Amino acid sequence: MSVDSKDFQDELQKAIDYAHQVTAEKGETSPEAASAWDVVEEMRAEVSHQHQIPKKTGFDQYLEDNPEAPEGLMYDT
């Protein structure tokens, strides 16, 4: 699932809402609240990570699909 998809954003919002709820019910220092906020942090980290991965160009994809292509060969000079 792409982090930019509506489904992922909805799941992230649900996780945030749940973390707020658990924090209000159990307290800020409870293990349950810490666990709920860990889930939120992991989801946010995935968003950050996926936005840092450079997109492949068409040429990069071509070289990946055709590793022996002459355009991709490197020569020592």
PyMOL Python script that loads the backbone (N, CA, C, O; Angstrom):
from pymol import cmd

cmd.read_pdbstr("""\
ATOM      1  N   MET A   1       0.846  -1.171   0.000  1.00  0.00           N
ATOM      2  CA  MET A   1       0.000   0.000   0.000  1.00  0.00           C
ATOM      3  C   MET A   1       0.897   1.241   0.000  1.00  0.00           C
ATOM      4  O   MET A   1       1.817   1.351   0.810  1.00  0.00           O
ATOM      5  N   SER A   2       0.628   2.140  -0.885  1.00  0.00           N
ATOM      6  CA  SER A   2       1.391   3.375  -0.962  1.00  0.00           C
ATOM      7  C   SER A   2       1.040   4.284   0.210  1.00  0.00           C
ATOM      8  O   SER A   2      -0.121   4.380   0.608  1.00  0.00           O
ATOM      9  N   VAL A   3       2.052   4.948   0.758  1.00  0.00           N
ATOM     10  CA  VAL A   3       1.803   5.841   1.885  1.00  0.00           C
ATOM     11  C   VAL A   3       1.019   7.077   1.464  1.00  0.00           C
ATOM     12  O   VAL A   3       0.482   7.789   2.313  1.00  0.00           O
ATOM     13  N   ASP A   4       0.950   7.333   0.170  1.00  0.00           N
ATOM     14  CA  ASP A   4       0.186   8.468  -0.327  1.00  0.00           C
ATOM     15  C   ASP A   4      -1.266   8.105  -0.617  1.00  0.00           C
ATOM     16  O   ASP A   4      -2.067   8.973  -0.962  1.00  0.00           O
ATOM     17  N   SER A   5      -1.605   6.832  -0.478  1.00  0.00           N
ATOM     18  CA  SER A   5      -2.973   6.410  -0.780  1.00  0.00           C
ATOM     19  C   SER A   5      -3.932   6.869   0.313  1.00  0.00           C
ATOM     20  O   SER A   5      -3.541   7.086   1.460  1.00  0.00           O
ATOM     21  N   LYS A   6      -5.169   7.008  -0.065  1.00  0.00           N
ATOM     22  CA  LYS A   6      -6.224   7.402   0.879  1.00  0.00           C
ATOM     23  C   LYS A   6      -6.351   6.357   1.982  1.00  0.00           C
ATOM     24  O   LYS A   6      -6.537   6.710   3.147  1.00  0.00           O
ATOM     25  N   ASP A   7      -6.253   5.078   1.632  1.00  0.00           N
ATOM     26  CA  ASP A   7      -6.381   4.007   2.627  1.00  0.00           C
ATOM     27  C   ASP A   7      -5.300   4.122   3.712  1.00  0.00           C
ATOM     28  O   ASP A   7      -5.594   3.989   4.900  1.00  0.00           O
ATOM     29  N   PHE A   8      -4.059   4.368   3.300  1.00  0.00           N
ATOM     30  CA  PHE A   8      -2.983   4.491   4.281  1.00  0.00           C
ATOM     31  C   PHE A   8      -3.205   5.707   5.162  1.00  0.00           C
ATOM     32  O   PHE A   8      -3.027   5.637   6.378  1.00  0.00           O
ATOM     33  N   GLN A   9      -3.590   6.816   4.559  1.00  0.00           N
ATOM     34  CA  GLN A   9      -3.832   8.034   5.344  1.00  0.00           C
ATOM     35  C   GLN A   9      -4.973   7.822   6.336  1.00  0.00           C
ATOM     36  O   GLN A   9      -4.922   8.324   7.459  1.00  0.00           O
ATOM     37  N   ASP A  10      -6.006   7.076   5.922  1.00  0.00           N
ATOM     38  CA  ASP A  10      -7.109   6.758   6.830  1.00  0.00           C
ATOM     39  C   ASP A  10      -6.627   5.889   7.988  1.00  0.00           C
ATOM     40  O   ASP A  10      -7.004   6.116   9.138  1.00  0.00           O
ATOM     41  N   GLU A  11      -5.795   4.896   7.687  1.00  0.00           N
ATOM     42  CA  GLU A  11      -5.259   4.019   8.735  1.00  0.00           C
ATOM     43  C   GLU A  11      -4.371   4.806   9.697  1.00  0.00           C
ATOM     44  O   GLU A  11      -4.401   4.574  10.906  1.00  0.00           O
ATOM     45  N   LEU A  12      -3.589   5.728   9.164  1.00  0.00           N
ATOM     46  CA  LEU A  12      -2.746   6.562  10.014  1.00  0.00           C
ATOM     47  C   LEU A  12      -3.602   7.409  10.941  1.00  0.00           C
ATOM     48  O   LEU A  12      -3.306   7.531  12.129  1.00  0.00           O
ATOM     49  N   GLN A  13      -4.652   7.989  10.403  1.00  0.00           N
ATOM     50  CA  GLN A  13      -5.538   8.817  11.226  1.00  0.00           C
ATOM     51  C   GLN A  13      -6.228   7.972  12.299  1.00  0.00           C
ATOM     52  O   GLN A  13      -6.394   8.429  13.430  1.00  0.00           O
ATOM     53  N   LYS A  14      -6.625   6.759  11.959  1.00  0.00           N
ATOM     54  CA  LYS A  14      -7.236   5.856  12.944  1.00  0.00           C
ATOM     55  C   LYS A  14      -6.236   5.530  14.054  1.00  0.00           C
ATOM     56  O   LYS A  14      -6.596   5.489  15.231  1.00  0.00           O
ATOM     57  N   ALA A  15      -4.981   5.299  13.673  1.00  0.00           N
ATOM     58  CA  ALA A  15      -3.950   4.992  14.667  1.00  0.00           C
ATOM     59  C   ALA A  15      -3.725   6.185  15.597  1.00  0.00           C
ATOM     60  O   ALA A  15      -3.544   6.007  16.801  1.00  0.00           O
ATOM     61  N   ILE A  16      -3.735   7.379  15.052  1.00  0.00           N
ATOM     62  CA  ILE A  16      -3.560   8.588  15.864  1.00  0.00           C
ATOM     63  C   ILE A  16      -4.741   8.746  16.824  1.00  0.00           C
ATOM     64  O   ILE A  16      -4.555   9.012  18.011  1.00  0.00           O
ATOM     65  N   ASP A  17      -5.954   8.580  16.297  1.00  0.00           N
ATOM     66  CA  ASP A  17      -7.144   8.695  17.140  1.00  0.00           C
ATOM     67  C   ASP A  17      -7.131   7.664  18.262  1.00  0.00           C
ATOM     68  O   ASP A  17      -7.472   7.971  19.405  1.00  0.00           O
ATOM     69  N   TYR A  18      -6.734   6.434  17.925  1.00  0.00           N
ATOM     70  CA  TYR A  18      -6.658   5.373  18.924  1.00  0.00           C
ATOM     71  C   TYR A  18      -5.611   5.710  19.981  1.00  0.00           C
ATOM     72  O   TYR A  18      -5.842   5.502  21.172  1.00  0.00           O
ATOM     73  N   ALA A  19      -4.476   6.220  19.559  1.00  0.00           N
ATOM     74  CA  ALA A  19      -3.426   6.584  20.514  1.00  0.00           C
ATOM     75  C   ALA A  19      -3.907   7.680  21.459  1.00  0.00           C
ATOM     76  O   ALA A  19      -3.616   7.637  22.655  1.00  0.00           O
ATOM     77  N   HIS A  20      -4.638   8.656  20.937  1.00  0.00           N
ATOM     78  CA  HIS A  20      -5.206   9.703  21.793  1.00  0.00           C
ATOM     79  C   HIS A  20      -6.186   9.101  22.794  1.00  0.00           C
ATOM     80  O   HIS A  20      -6.182   9.460  23.972  1.00  0.00           O
ATOM     81  N   GLN A  21      -7.018   8.192  22.323  1.00  0.00           N
ATOM     82  CA  GLN A  21      -8.019   7.560  23.171  1.00  0.00           C
ATOM     83  C   GLN A  21      -7.346   6.760  24.291  1.00  0.00           C
ATOM     84  O   GLN A  21      -7.712   6.895  25.459  1.00  0.00           O
ATOM     85  N   VAL A  22      -6.372   5.937  23.936  1.00  0.00           N
ATOM     86  CA  VAL A  22      -5.674   5.119  24.932  1.00  0.00           C
ATOM     87  C   VAL A  22      -4.948   6.008  25.937  1.00  0.00           C
ATOM     88  O   VAL A  22      -4.949   5.715  27.133  1.00  0.00           O
ATOM     89  N   THR A  23      -4.337   7.077  25.472  1.00  0.00           N
ATOM     90  CA  THR A  23      -3.635   7.997  26.358  1.00  0.00           C
ATOM     91  C   THR A  23      -4.602   8.630  27.350  1.00  0.00           C
ATOM     92  O   THR A  23      -4.293   8.761  28.535  1.00  0.00           O
ATOM     93  N   ALA A  24      -5.781   9.024  26.856  1.00  0.00           N
ATOM     94  CA  ALA A  24      -6.779   9.635  27.740  1.00  0.00           C
ATOM     95  C   ALA A  24      -7.305   8.634  28.765  1.00  0.00           C
ATOM     96  O   ALA A  24      -7.548   8.997  29.916  1.00  0.00           O
ATOM     97  N   GLU A  25      -7.480   7.392  28.360  1.00  0.00           N
ATOM     98  CA  GLU A  25      -8.042   6.374  29.254  1.00  0.00           C
ATOM     99  C   GLU A  25      -7.010   5.798  30.225  1.00  0.00           C
ATOM    100  O   GLU A  25      -7.310   5.618  31.405  1.00  0.00           O
ATOM    101  N   LYS A  26      -5.814   5.511  29.749  1.00  0.00           N
ATOM    102  CA  LYS A  26      -4.819   4.786  30.548  1.00  0.00           C
ATOM    103  C   LYS A  26      -3.732   5.688  31.142  1.00  0.00           C
ATOM    104  O   LYS A  26      -3.036   5.294  32.077  1.00  0.00           O
ATOM    105  N   GLY A  27      -3.594   6.887  30.597  1.00  0.00           N
ATOM    106  CA  GLY A  27      -2.557   7.793  31.072  1.00  0.00           C
ATOM    107  C   GLY A  27      -1.373   7.837  30.125  1.00  0.00           C
ATOM    108  O   GLY A  27      -1.102   6.898  29.377  1.00  0.00           O
ATOM    109  N   GLU A  28      -0.681   8.958  30.185  1.00  0.00           N
ATOM    110  CA  GLU A  28       0.440   9.187  29.269  1.00  0.00           C
ATOM    111  C   GLU A  28       1.593   8.214  29.460  1.00  0.00           C
ATOM    112  O   GLU A  28       2.313   7.917  28.506  1.00  0.00           O
ATOM    113  N   THR A  29       1.778   7.721  30.661  1.00  0.00           N
ATOM    114  CA  THR A  29       2.933   6.872  30.941  1.00  0.00           C
ATOM    115  C   THR A  29       2.600   5.381  30.905  1.00  0.00           C
ATOM    116  O   THR A  29       3.434   4.548  31.261  1.00  0.00           O
ATOM    117  N   SER A  30       1.397   5.047  30.482  1.00  0.00           N
ATOM    118  CA  SER A  30       1.007   3.639  30.449  1.00  0.00           C
ATOM    119  C   SER A  30       1.690   2.907  29.291  1.00  0.00           C
ATOM    120  O   SER A  30       1.973   3.507  28.254  1.00  0.00           O
ATOM    121  N   PRO A  31       1.951   1.615  29.471  1.00  0.00           N
ATOM    122  CA  PRO A  31       2.545   0.824  28.380  1.00  0.00           C
ATOM    123  C   PRO A  31       1.630   0.760  27.151  1.00  0.00           C
ATOM    124  O   PRO A  31       2.104   0.705  26.016  1.00  0.00           O
ATOM    125  N   GLU A  32       0.321   0.769  27.390  1.00  0.00           N
ATOM    126  CA  GLU A  32      -0.628   0.721  26.275  1.00  0.00           C
ATOM    127  C   GLU A  32      -0.531   1.982  25.421  1.00  0.00           C
ATOM    128  O   GLU A  32      -0.564   1.912  24.193  1.00  0.00           O
ATOM    129  N   ALA A  33      -0.410   3.139  26.084  1.00  0.00           N
ATOM    130  CA  ALA A  33      -0.279   4.403  25.354  1.00  0.00           C
ATOM    131  C   ALA A  33       1.040   4.433  24.586  1.00  0.00           C
ATOM    132  O   ALA A  33       1.090   4.864  23.434  1.00  0.00           O
ATOM    133  N   ALA A  34       2.100   3.971  25.233  1.00  0.00           N
ATOM    134  CA  ALA A  34       3.405   3.945  24.556  1.00  0.00           C
ATOM    135  C   ALA A  34       3.348   3.060  23.320  1.00  0.00           C
ATOM    136  O   ALA A  34       3.899   3.409  22.275  1.00  0.00           O
ATOM    137  N   SER A  35       2.695   1.935  23.435  1.00  0.00           N
ATOM    138  CA  SER A  35       2.574   1.019  22.298  1.00  0.00           C
ATOM    139  C   SER A  35       1.752   1.646  21.169  1.00  0.00           C
ATOM    140  O   SER A  35       2.110   1.536  19.997  1.00  0.00           O
ATOM    141  N   ALA A  36       0.664   2.295  21.528  1.00  0.00           N
ATOM    142  CA  ALA A  36      -0.182   2.931  20.506  1.00  0.00           C
ATOM    143  C   ALA A  36       0.586   4.035  19.777  1.00  0.00           C
ATOM    144  O   ALA A  36       0.471   4.170  18.559  1.00  0.00           O
ATOM    145  N   TRP A  37       1.370   4.823  20.518  1.00  0.00           N
ATOM    146  CA  TRP A  37       2.142   5.894  19.882  1.00  0.00           C
ATOM    147  C   TRP A  37       3.316   5.334  19.080  1.00  0.00           C
ATOM    148  O   TRP A  37       3.748   5.956  18.110  1.00  0.00           O
ATOM    149  N   ASP A  38       3.833   4.179  19.468  1.00  0.00           N
ATOM    150  CA  ASP A  38       4.874   3.525  18.672  1.00  0.00           C
ATOM    151  C   ASP A  38       4.351   3.152  17.286  1.00  0.00           C
ATOM    152  O   ASP A  38       5.065   3.284  16.292  1.00  0.00           O
ATOM    153  N   VAL A  39       3.108   2.689  17.228  1.00  0.00           N
ATOM    154  CA  VAL A  39       2.496   2.354  15.937  1.00  0.00           C
ATOM    155  C   VAL A  39       2.407   3.597  15.062  1.00  0.00           C
ATOM    156  O   VAL A  39       2.728   3.556  13.874  1.00  0.00           O
ATOM    157  N   VAL A  40       1.969   4.702  15.657  1.00  0.00           N
ATOM    158  CA  VAL A  40       1.866   5.965  14.912  1.00  0.00           C
ATOM    159  C   VAL A  40       3.243   6.379  14.406  1.00  0.00           C
ATOM    160  O   VAL A  40       3.392   6.773  13.249  1.00  0.00           O
ATOM    161  N   GLU A  41       4.246   6.291  15.272  1.00  0.00           N
ATOM    162  CA  GLU A  41       5.605   6.681  14.883  1.00  0.00           C
ATOM    163  C   GLU A  41       6.137   5.816  13.745  1.00  0.00           C
ATOM    164  O   GLU A  41       6.776   6.326  12.825  1.00  0.00           O
ATOM    165  N   GLU A  42       5.877   4.517  13.800  1.00  0.00           N
ATOM    166  CA  GLU A  42       6.315   3.619  12.731  1.00  0.00           C
ATOM    167  C   GLU A  42       5.645   3.975  11.403  1.00  0.00           C
ATOM    168  O   GLU A  42       6.286   3.952  10.352  1.00  0.00           O
ATOM    169  N   MET A  43       4.373   4.298  11.456  1.00  0.00           N
ATOM    170  CA  MET A  43       3.662   4.662  10.224  1.00  0.00           C
ATOM    171  C   MET A  43       4.207   5.963   9.658  1.00  0.00           C
ATOM    172  O   MET A  43       4.395   6.086   8.447  1.00  0.00           O
ATOM    173  N   ARG A  44       4.460   6.924  10.518  1.00  0.00           N
ATOM    174  CA  ARG A  44       5.019   8.205  10.058  1.00  0.00           C
ATOM    175  C   ARG A  44       6.433   8.017   9.511  1.00  0.00           C
ATOM    176  O   ARG A  44       6.813   8.661   8.533  1.00  0.00           O
ATOM    177  N   ALA A  45       7.201   7.147  10.130  1.00  0.00           N
ATOM    178  CA  ALA A  45       8.553   6.872   9.648  1.00  0.00           C
ATOM    179  C   ALA A  45       8.498   6.244   8.257  1.00  0.00           C
ATOM    180  O   ALA A  45       9.338   6.544   7.408  1.00  0.00           O
ATOM    181  N   GLU A  46       7.524   5.383   8.021  1.00  0.00           N
ATOM    182  CA  GLU A  46       7.380   4.763   6.697  1.00  0.00           C
ATOM    183  C   GLU A  46       7.049   5.815   5.643  1.00  0.00           C
ATOM    184  O   GLU A  46       7.550   5.752   4.520  1.00  0.00           O
ATOM    185  N   VAL A  47       6.208   6.780   6.003  1.00  0.00           N
ATOM    186  CA  VAL A  47       5.900   7.872   5.078  1.00  0.00           C
ATOM    187  C   VAL A  47       7.180   8.616   4.724  1.00  0.00           C
ATOM    188  O   VAL A  47       7.453   8.871   3.551  1.00  0.00           O
ATOM    189  N   SER A  48       7.958   8.960   5.732  1.00  0.00           N
ATOM    190  CA  SER A  48       9.202   9.681   5.512  1.00  0.00           C
ATOM    191  C   SER A  48      10.166   8.860   4.659  1.00  0.00           C
ATOM    192  O   SER A  48      10.789   9.379   3.734  1.00  0.00           O
ATOM    193  N   HIS A  49      10.279   7.584   4.980  1.00  0.00           N
ATOM    194  CA  HIS A  49      11.198   6.709   4.249  1.00  0.00           C
ATOM    195  C   HIS A  49      10.810   6.593   2.771  1.00  0.00           C
ATOM    196  O   HIS A  49      11.664   6.699   1.891  1.00  0.00           O
ATOM    197  N   GLN A  50       9.545   6.379   2.510  1.00  0.00           N
ATOM    198  CA  GLN A  50       9.117   6.212   1.114  1.00  0.00           C
ATOM    199  C   GLN A  50       9.255   7.502   0.318  1.00  0.00           C
ATOM    200  O   GLN A  50       9.435   7.457  -0.899  1.00  0.00           O
ATOM    201  N   HIS A  51       9.174   8.636   0.976  1.00  0.00           N
ATOM    202  CA  HIS A  51       9.341   9.895   0.254  1.00  0.00           C
ATOM    203  C   HIS A  51      10.808  10.210  -0.010  1.00  0.00           C
ATOM    204  O   HIS A  51      11.117  11.086  -0.818  1.00  0.00           O
ATOM    205  N   GLN A  52      11.721   9.501   0.667  1.00  0.00           N
ATOM    206  CA  GLN A  52      13.149   9.726   0.445  1.00  0.00           C
ATOM    207  C   GLN A  52      13.724   8.830  -0.639  1.00  0.00           C
ATOM    208  O   GLN A  52      14.804   9.112  -1.159  1.00  0.00           O
ATOM    209  N   ILE A  53      13.038   7.777  -0.983  1.00  0.00           N
ATOM    210  CA  ILE A  53      13.531   6.855  -2.001  1.00  0.00           C
ATOM    211  C   ILE A  53      13.411   7.530  -3.365  1.00  0.00           C
ATOM    212  O   ILE A  53      12.311   7.901  -3.776  1.00  0.00           O
ATOM    213  N   PRO A  54      14.526   7.691  -4.066  1.00  0.00           N
ATOM    214  CA  PRO A  54      14.444   8.346  -5.370  1.00  0.00           C
ATOM    215  C   PRO A  54      13.672   7.478  -6.366  1.00  0.00           C
ATOM    216  O   PRO A  54      13.785   6.252  -6.373  1.00  0.00           O
ATOM    217  N   LYS A  55      12.904   8.141  -7.185  1.00  0.00           N
ATOM    218  CA  LYS A  55      12.132   7.446  -8.214  1.00  0.00           C
ATOM    219  C   LYS A  55      13.076   6.980  -9.321  1.00  0.00           C
ATOM    220  O   LYS A  55      14.038   7.665  -9.664  1.00  0.00           O
ATOM    221  N   LYS A  56      12.787   5.822  -9.861  1.00  0.00           N
ATOM    222  CA  LYS A  56      13.595   5.310 -10.969  1.00  0.00           C
ATOM    223  C   LYS A  56      13.200   6.039 -12.251  1.00  0.00           C
ATOM    224  O   LYS A  56      12.025   6.306 -12.505  1.00  0.00           O
ATOM    225  N   THR A  57      14.205   6.346 -13.034  1.00  0.00           N
ATOM    226  CA  THR A  57      13.936   6.927 -14.343  1.00  0.00           C
ATOM    227  C   THR A  57      13.612   5.794 -15.313  1.00  0.00           C
ATOM    228  O   THR A  57      13.833   4.622 -15.009  1.00  0.00           O
ATOM    229  N   GLY A  58      13.098   6.145 -16.454  1.00  0.00           N
ATOM    230  CA  GLY A  58      12.830   5.147 -17.482  1.00  0.00           C
ATOM    231  C   GLY A  58      14.106   4.430 -17.891  1.00  0.00           C
ATOM    232  O   GLY A  58      14.089   3.229 -18.160  1.00  0.00           O
ATOM    233  N   PHE A  59      15.218   5.168 -17.939  1.00  0.00           N
ATOM    234  CA  PHE A  59      16.502   4.567 -18.304  1.00  0.00           C
ATOM    235  C   PHE A  59      16.959   3.569 -17.239  1.00  0.00           C
ATOM    236  O   PHE A  59      17.453   2.490 -17.566  1.00  0.00           O
ATOM    237  N   ASP A  60      16.793   3.934 -15.961  1.00  0.00           N
ATOM    238  CA  ASP A  60      17.152   3.009 -14.887  1.00  0.00           C
ATOM    239  C   ASP A  60      16.349   1.720 -14.975  1.00  0.00           C
ATOM    240  O   ASP A  60      16.889   0.630 -14.788  1.00  0.00           O
ATOM    241  N   GLN A  61      15.062   1.846 -15.260  1.00  0.00           N
ATOM    242  CA  GLN A  61      14.203   0.666 -15.385  1.00  0.00           C
ATOM    243  C   GLN A  61      14.633  -0.182 -16.576  1.00  0.00           C
ATOM    244  O   GLN A  61      14.646  -1.411 -16.500  1.00  0.00           O
ATOM    245  N   TYR A  62      14.985   0.483 -17.681  1.00  0.00           N
ATOM    246  CA  TYR A  62      15.457  -0.215 -18.872  1.00  0.00           C
ATOM    247  C   TYR A  62      16.714  -1.025 -18.553  1.00  0.00           C
ATOM    248  O   TYR A  62      16.821  -2.190 -18.936  1.00  0.00           O
ATOM    249  N   LEU A  63      17.668  -0.401 -17.848  1.00  0.00           N
ATOM    250  CA  LEU A  63      18.902  -1.101 -17.496  1.00  0.00           C
ATOM    251  C   LEU A  63      18.644  -2.256 -16.534  1.00  0.00           C
ATOM    252  O   LEU A  63      19.319  -3.284 -16.598  1.00  0.00           O
ATOM    253  N   GLU A  64      17.682  -2.091 -15.657  1.00  0.00           N
ATOM    254  CA  GLU A  64      17.336  -3.176 -14.742  1.00  0.00           C
ATOM    255  C   GLU A  64      16.722  -4.350 -15.499  1.00  0.00           C
ATOM    256  O   GLU A  64      16.999  -5.512 -15.202  1.00  0.00           O
ATOM    257  N   ASP A  65      15.891  -4.030 -16.474  1.00  0.00           N
ATOM    258  CA  ASP A  65      15.248  -5.077 -17.276  1.00  0.00           C
ATOM    259  C   ASP A  65      16.211  -5.701 -18.283  1.00  0.00           C
ATOM    260  O   ASP A  65      16.042  -6.856 -18.673  1.00  0.00           O
ATOM    261  N   ASN A  66      17.225  -4.936 -18.705  1.00  0.00           N
ATOM    262  CA  ASN A  66      18.179  -5.386 -19.718  1.00  0.00           C
ATOM    263  C   ASN A  66      19.610  -5.156 -19.220  1.00  0.00           C
ATOM    264  O   ASN A  66      20.273  -4.226 -19.679  1.00  0.00           O
ATOM    265  N   PRO A  67      20.092  -5.978 -18.299  1.00  0.00           N
ATOM    266  CA  PRO A  67      21.400  -5.713 -17.697  1.00  0.00           C
ATOM    267  C   PRO A  67      22.573  -5.779 -18.679  1.00  0.00           C
ATOM    268  O   PRO A  67      23.635  -5.219 -18.407  1.00  0.00           O
ATOM    269  N   GLU A  68      22.394  -6.450 -19.803  1.00  0.00           N
ATOM    270  CA  GLU A  68      23.480  -6.558 -20.779  1.00  0.00           C
ATOM    271  C   GLU A  68      23.395  -5.504 -21.883  1.00  0.00           C
ATOM    272  O   GLU A  68      24.148  -5.568 -22.855  1.00  0.00           O
ATOM    273  N   ALA A  69      22.500  -4.551 -21.744  1.00  0.00           N
ATOM    274  CA  ALA A  69      22.338  -3.527 -22.786  1.00  0.00           C
ATOM    275  C   ALA A  69      23.632  -2.724 -22.933  1.00  0.00           C
ATOM    276  O   ALA A  69      24.263  -2.367 -21.938  1.00  0.00           O
ATOM    277  N   PRO A  70      24.020  -2.445 -24.164  1.00  0.00           N
ATOM    278  CA  PRO A  70      25.276  -1.702 -24.376  1.00  0.00           C
ATOM    279  C   PRO A  70      25.247  -0.313 -23.754  1.00  0.00           C
ATOM    280  O   PRO A  70      26.293   0.216 -23.380  1.00  0.00           O
ATOM    281  N   GLU A  71      24.068   0.281 -23.639  1.00  0.00           N
ATOM    282  CA  GLU A  71      23.967   1.636 -23.065  1.00  0.00           C
ATOM    283  C   GLU A  71      24.390   1.652 -21.597  1.00  0.00           C
ATOM    284  O   GLU A  71      24.791   2.692 -21.075  1.00  0.00           O
ATOM    285  N   GLY A  72      24.299   0.512 -20.939  1.00  0.00           N
ATOM    286  CA  GLY A  72      24.605   0.459 -19.521  1.00  0.00           C
ATOM    287  C   GLY A  72      25.989  -0.042 -19.188  1.00  0.00           C
ATOM    288  O   GLY A  72      26.375  -0.071 -18.019  1.00  0.00           O
ATOM    289  N   LEU A  73      26.743  -0.436 -20.199  1.00  0.00           N
ATOM    290  CA  LEU A  73      28.083  -0.953 -19.932  1.00  0.00           C
ATOM    291  C   LEU A  73      29.032   0.174 -19.571  1.00  0.00           C
ATOM    292  O   LEU A  73      28.980   1.258 -20.151  1.00  0.00           O
ATOM    293  N   MET A  74      29.898  -0.095 -18.610  1.00  0.00           N
ATOM    294  CA  MET A  74      30.882   0.895 -18.198  1.00  0.00           C
ATOM    295  C   MET A  74      32.247   0.415 -18.677  1.00  0.00           C
ATOM    296  O   MET A  74      32.610  -0.748 -18.502  1.00  0.00           O
ATOM    297  N   TYR A  75      32.975   1.307 -19.268  1.00  0.00           N
ATOM    298  CA  TYR A  75      34.290   0.978 -19.812  1.00  0.00           C
ATOM    299  C   TYR A  75      35.359   1.733 -19.025  1.00  0.00           C
ATOM    300  O   TYR A  75      35.184   2.897 -18.666  1.00  0.00           O
ATOM    301  N   ASP A  76      36.465   1.046 -18.768  1.00  0.00           N
ATOM    302  CA  ASP A  76      37.612   1.710 -18.157  1.00  0.00           C
ATOM    303  C   ASP A  76      38.366   2.432 -19.268  1.00  0.00           C
ATOM    304  O   ASP A  76      38.605   1.868 -20.336  1.00  0.00           O
ATOM    305  N   THR A  77      38.731   3.657 -19.012  1.00  0.00           N
ATOM    306  CA  THR A  77      39.490   4.411 -20.017  1.00  0.00           C
ATOM    307  C   THR A  77      40.841   4.807 -19.504  1.00  0.00           C
ATOM    308  O   THR A  77      41.611   5.447 -20.220  1.00  0.00           O
TER     309      THR A  77
END
""", "prot")
cmd.dss("prot")
cmd.show_as("cartoon", "prot")
cmd.util.cbc("prot")
cmd.orient("prot")
